[in-house]
């Protein structure tokens, strides 16, 4: 839809329920900010205020986290409204008013392009900051391990992974500042002095002693980020860090002509233990394609086998669907492994 006005937006939002799922709510915010930038906040806030879960602090923090140049556009918002019966109704306008709307639309497009460039520059700068920070964390606070609580429960051993030897609080502040607090007394004091979350302009992440650290590299073996898995299996990445196209590699690529690709570390370790195939752990289903394309360019002669997670209880079974898409892109194969027969072989 072209030359969308704020009045058009207000009219369309009347057809959307602010008590919708959070995913749909965020999508509305993304579409508005993509089109109007911060000028659209009042419309998003006013519409959101009709929700039973409305919290001003949540609205503001969510809005700040949305990038103006995101992939969800105002067309998505209007499409959702049209599905509920909305139609655009405008009275005929004068040539002067049409010219004004054209100029307003061109101005917004230029501002959106500038914001996209600014966001991309910030994203790249953060990636560099986090890459250096990840290296520092691994060097100073982790040790190589073959087993820990998580690995033991998954009945796999550690391949190139590490564990934190002490508690560390990671702090990501504005203006590309990453720092940490360590030492039992210092960590306890820092956490006790924390202001409420909605009063902080920084994020924190508390890493516990024994948490698993999985180094994440690119196709050139450069470290960019770390996946942290805690004792209960929760998985986290360093905020603002790169993830697309990164992976953890198990084994040696030269060991055979097969290369397995999977989502999670435990699956990858199980594959390697059962078959001795080298395996690239892509971290999640959305990263299968970027990792596969990067590896195929580097290792064109390998036969790629995507060991898919069977998300049978999730709509569309993304584990198998995305594995099939990635396999098609690199002329690979898809398998849904069952390791119950070999699980007891793990140390």
C-alpha positions in Angstrom: 0.0 0.0 0.0 1.4 3.4 -1.0 1.2 6.8 0.6 -0.2 5.5 3.9 -1.2 8.2 6.3 -1.4 8.1 10.1 -5.2 8.5 9.8 -5.2 5.3 7.6 -3.3 3.6 10.3 -5.6 4.7 13.1 -8.6 3.5 11.0 -7.0 0.1 10.3 -6.0 -0.5 14.0 -9.7 -0.3 14.9 -10.0 -3.7 13.3 -7.2 -5.3 15.2 -7.6 -6.8 18.7 -4.8 -5.6 21.1 -5.4 -8.7 23.2 -3.9 -10.8 20.3 -0.9 -13.0 20.8 2.4 -11.4 21.7 3.8 -12.4 18.3 1.0 -10.7 16.4 1.2 -7.6 18.7 5.0 -7.3 18.1 4.3 -7.7 14.4 1.9 -4.8 14.4 4.6 -2.7 16.1 7.2 -3.7 13.6 5.0 -2.8 10.7 4.2 0.6 12.2 7.8 1.5 13.0 9.0 0.3 9.6 6.6 2.8 7.9 6.5 5.8 10.3 9.5 5.5 12.5 9.1 7.0 15.9 6.2 9.1 14.6 4.2 6.0 14.8 4.7 5.3 18.5 1.6 7.2 19.7 -0.6 5.1 17.4 1.0 1.9 18.6 0.7 3.0 22.2 -2.9 4.1 22.0 -4.0 0.9 20.3 -2.0 -1.3 22.8 -3.7 0.5 25.7 -6.9 -1.4 24.9 -5.2 -4.6 25.9 -5.8 -6.2 29.4 -2.0 -6.8 29.6 -1.1 -3.2 28.8 2.0 -2.0 30.6 3.6 1.3 29.5 7.1 0.1 30.3 6.6 -3.0 28.1 5.4 -0.8 25.2 8.4 1.5 25.4 11.0 -1.3 25.8 9.4 -3.3 22.9 9.3 -0.2 20.7 13.0 0.5 21.4 13.9 -3.0 20.5 12.2 -2.9 17.1 14.4 -1.8 14.2 12.8 0.7 11.8 14.2 -1.2 8.8 12.9 -4.6 9.8 11.4 -7.1 7.4 7.8 -6.6 8.6 6.2 -3.7 6.8 2.9 -1.7 7.0 1.4 -4.0 4.4 1.4 -6.7 7.0 -0.6 -4.5 9.4 -3.1 -3.5 6.8 -3.3 -7.1 5.6 -4.3 -8.2 9.1 -6.9 -5.5 9.3 -8.3 -6.3 5.9 -8.7 -10.0 7.0 -11.0 -8.6 9.7 -13.1 -6.5 7.3 -11.2 -3.2 7.0 -11.2 -1.3 3.8 -9.5 1.9 2.9 -12.1 4.7 2.4 -10.9 8.0 1.2 -12.7 11.0 -0.1 -11.4 12.5 -3.4 -8.5 14.8 -2.7 -7.1 17.8 -4.5 -4.0 17.8 -6.6 -2.3 19.9 -3.9 -3.2 17.4 -1.2 -2.0 14.5 -3.4 1.3 16.3 -3.9 1.6 16.8 -0.2 1.0 13.1 0.4 3.6 12.2 -2.3 6.2 14.5 -0.6 5.4 13.0 2.8 5.8 9.5 1.5 9.1 10.3 -0.2 10.4 11.9 3.0 9.4 8.8 5.1 11.1 6.5 2.5 14.3 8.6 2.7 14.2 8.6 6.5 13.6 4.8 6.5 16.6 4.2 4.3 18.8 6.4 6.5 17.6 4.5 9.6 18.3 1.2 8.0 21.9 2.2 7.2 22.3 3.5 10.8 20.9 0.3 12.3 23.1 -1.9 10.1 26.3 0.1 11.1 25.3 -0.3 14.7 24.7 -4.0 14.3 28.1 -4.5 12.7 29.8 -2.6 15.4 28.1 -4.6 18.1 29.2 -7.8 16.4 32.8 -6.7 16.6 32.5 -5.7 20.3 30.8 -9.0 21.2 33.4 -11.1 19.3 36.2 -9.5 21.3 34.2 -9.9 24.5 33.4 -13.6 23.8 37.1 -14.3 23.3 37.9 -12.6 26.6 35.2 -14.5 28.5 36.5 -17.9 27.1 40.1 -17.1 27.8 39.6 -15.8 31.4 36.7 -17.7 32.9 36.3 -21.1 31.2 38.1 -24.4 31.0 37.9 -27.3 28.6 35.5 -30.1 29.7 34.5 -33.5 28.6 31.5 -33.6 30.8 29.3 -31.5 33.1 25.7 -31.8 34.4 24.1 -30.9 31.1 26.3 -33.2 29.0 25.9 -36.0 31.5 22.1 -35.8 31.4 22.2 -35.8 27.6 24.6 -38.8 27.6 27.2 -37.1 25.4 30.7 -35.9 25.9 32.2 -32.5 25.2 33.8 -31.8 21.8 35.6 -28.5 21.8 33.3 -27.1 24.4 34.2 -25.3 27.7 32.6 -24.6 31.1 32.7 -21.6 33.3 34.9 -22.0 36.3 33.3 -19.2 38.2 30.2 -17.0 38.3 30.2 -14.1 35.9 27.6 -11.3 35.3 27.7 -10.0 31.8 26.6 -6.4 31.2 25.7 -4.9 27.9 25.5 -1.2 28.2 24.5 1.5 25.6 27.2 2.9 23.2 28.8 -0.5 22.5 30.1 -1.2 26.0 30.4 -4.8 27.1 31.7 -5.6 30.6 31.5 -8.1 33.4 31.4 -8.5 37.2 33.1 -11.5 38.8 34.0 -12.7 42.3 31.4 -14.1 44.6 31.2 -11.0 46.9 31.2 -8.6 43.9 28.5 -10.5 42.0 26.3 -10.8 45.1 26.6 -7.0 45.8 26.0 -6.1 42.1 22.8 -8.2 41.9 21.5 -6.9 45.2 22.0 -3.3 44.0 20.2 -3.7 40.7 17.4 -1.2 40.0 14.1 -2.5 38.6 14.4 -3.8 35.0 12.3 -1.0 33.5 14.6 1.6 35.1 17.8 0.2 33.5 19.2 1.2 30.2 21.5 -1.9 30.1 21.0 -5.7 30.0 22.5 -8.3 32.3 23.1 -12.0 32.1 24.2 -14.1 35.1 26.4 -17.0 34.1 26.8 -19.6 36.8 29.8 -21.8 37.6 29.6 -25.0 35.5 27.5 -23.5 32.8 28.5 -24.8 29.4 30.2 -22.5 26.8 30.0 -23.5 23.2 32.3 -21.4 20.9 30.6 -20.3 17.7 32.7 -19.7 14.6 32.3 -18.6 11.0 33.4 -20.4 7.9 36.9 -18.9 8.4 37.1 -20.3 12.0 36.9 -16.8 13.5 35.1 -16.7 16.9 32.1 -14.4 17.0 29.8 -15.5 19.8 29.2 -18.1 22.5 26.2 -20.2 23.2 25.7 -20.7 27.0 23.8 -23.7 28.2 22.9 -23.7 31.9 22.3 -26.7 34.2 18.6 -26.9 33.4 19.2 -26.8 29.6 18.4 -23.2 29.0 20.3 -21.8 26.0 21.5 -18.3 25.6 23.7 -16.1 23.4 25.6 -13.0 24.1 23.2 -10.1 23.4 23.9 -8.0 20.3 26.3 -10.7 19.0 26.2 -12.3 15.6 24.5 -15.6 15.1 23.5 -16.0 11.4 25.9 -18.3 9.6 27.8 -19.3 12.8 28.2 -22.9 14.0 30.1 -25.2 16.3 32.1 -27.8 14.5 32.6 -31.3 15.9 35.3 -33.6 14.4 37.5 -33.0 11.4 36.1 -32.2 8.0 38.8 -34.2 6.3 37.9 -37.4 8.1 35.3 -38.6 5.6 33.2 -37.3 2.6 30.1 -36.9 4.7 29.2 -33.7 6.7 26.3 -33.8 9.1 24.4 -30.6 10.0 22.0 -30.4 12.9 20.4 -27.8 15.2 21.7 -28.4 18.8 24.9 -29.4 20.4 23.6 -32.6 22.1 22.3 -33.8 18.7 25.6 -33.1 17.0 27.6 -34.8 19.7 25.3 -37.9 19.5 25.7 -38.0 15.7 29.5 -37.8 15.9 29.6 -40.5 18.6 27.4 -42.8 16.7 28.9 -42.4 13.2 32.2 -40.5 13.6 31.0 -38.1 10.9 32.1 -34.5 11.3 29.2 -32.4 12.3 28.3 -28.7 12.1 25.9 -27.5 14.9 23.9 -24.7 13.5 22.3 -23.6 16.8 18.7 -23.4 15.6 16.4 -24.3 12.8 16.5 -20.8 11.2 20.3 -21.0 10.9 20.4 -24.3 9.0 20.3 -22.6 5.6 23.0 -19.9 6.2 25.3 -22.5 7.7 24.7 -25.0 4.9 25.4 -22.4 2.1 28.6 -21.3 3.8 29.9 -24.8 4.3 28.9 -25.9 0.8 31.0 -23.1 -0.7 34.0 -24.1 1.4 33.5 -27.9 1.1 31.8 -28.4 -2.3 32.7 -32.2 -2.5 31.0 -33.2 0.8 27.7 -35.1 1.0 25.5 -33.1 3.4 23.2 -35.0 5.7 20.8 -32.9 7.6 19.9 -34.6 10.9 16.6 -32.9 11.5 14.7 -32.4 14.7 11.2 -33.8 14.4 8.9 -31.0 15.6 5.8 -33.1 15.0 3.8 -31.1 17.7 4.7 -27.7 16.1 2.6 -26.3 13.2 4.4 -27.0 9.9 7.0 -29.1 11.6 9.8 -26.5 11.1 12.6 -28.9 12.1 12.0 -31.2 9.1 10.6 -28.4 6.8 13.7 -26.2 7.2 16.1 -29.2 6.9 14.4 -30.1 3.6 14.8 -26.6 2.3 18.5 -26.4 3.3 19.1 -29.9 1.9 17.6 -28.9 -1.4 19.8 -25.8 -1.6 23.0 -27.9 -1.3 21.9 -31.1 -2.9 22.0 -32.8 0.5 20.0 -35.5 2.2 17.7 -35.4 5.3 17.6 -37.9 8.1 15.6 -38.0 11.4 18.0 -39.9 13.7 17.2 -42.1 16.6 20.1 -42.6 19.0 18.3 -44.5 21.7 20.3 -47.7 20.8 23.6 -46.0 21.2 22.9 -43.6 24.0 24.5 -45.8 26.7 27.9 -45.7 24.8 28.4 -42.1 26.0 30.9 -41.4 28.8 
